């Protein structure tokens, strides 16, 4: 779930952590009642300050995705299928925006990106 956290990314680490959890919830990788790694364990694994993980978990709690229980951990709440679908769509939009931003740095326009995307999609079907 947290394999794509990149300390060199312009996106803050807490936002990357929160996004990873949103994607995992939206995809069904984690479900209602599943526990997330403890703050300390995830901070050690990612080599970040525990406050960074707390910030991500609090953001997710405010969004109603997780519940933090003192002394017990952080758990995914029951997420309705409609919300899962909305989260999937929102994450897809974030991915596209990130792709467009990175592509712009390379000087690629939308048509070039579309062509690369279509080639990659057809290659992945093979």
WORADA-V326817 format. One record per backbone hydrogen bond with DSSP energy under -1.0 kcal/mol. CO is the residue of the C=O (numbers start at 1). NH is the residue of the N-H. E is the energy in kcal/mol with one decimal. If there is no record, write none. Layout:
# WORADA-V326817
CO,NH,E
CO,NH,E
This chain:
# WORADA-V326817
2,5,-1.1
6,9,-1.6
12,16,-1.9
13,17,-2.6
14,18,-2.4
15,19,-2.4
16,20,-2.3
17,21,-2.0
18,22,-2.5
19,23,-2.6
20,24,-2.2
21,25,-2.6
22,26,-3.0
23,27,-2.5
24,29,-1.3
24,30,-1.7
31,34,-2.3
34,76,-2.7
38,42,-2.8
39,43,-2.5
40,44,-2.3
41,45,-2.5
42,46,-2.6
43,47,-1.1
43,48,-2.3
49,52,-1.8
50,54,-2.5
51,55,-2.3
52,56,-1.8
53,57,-2.8
54,58,-2.8
55,59,-2.0
56,60,-2.2
57,61,-2.1
58,62,-2.6
59,63,-1.5
60,65,-2.6
61,64,-1.2
65,77,-2.4
67,75,-2.6
69,72,-2.3
69,73,-2.5
73,69,-3.4
74,36,-3.2
75,67,-2.8
76,33,-3.2
80,84,-2.3
81,85,-2.3
82,86,-2.3
83,87,-3.0
84,88,-2.6
85,89,-2.2
86,90,-2.8
87,91,-2.8
88,92,-2.3
89,93,-2.3
90,94,-2.1
91,95,-2.5
92,96,-2.4
93,97,-2.7
94,98,-2.6
95,99,-2.6
96,100,-2.9
97,101,-2.4
98,102,-2.7
99,103,-2.7
100,104,-2.3
101,105,-1.3
103,108,-2.4
104,107,-1.2
109,113,-2.3
110,114,-2.8
111,115,-2.2
112,116,-2.3
113,117,-2.9
114,118,-2.8
115,119,-2.2
116,120,-2.6
117,121,-2.7
118,122,-2.2
119,123,-2.3
120,124,-2.0
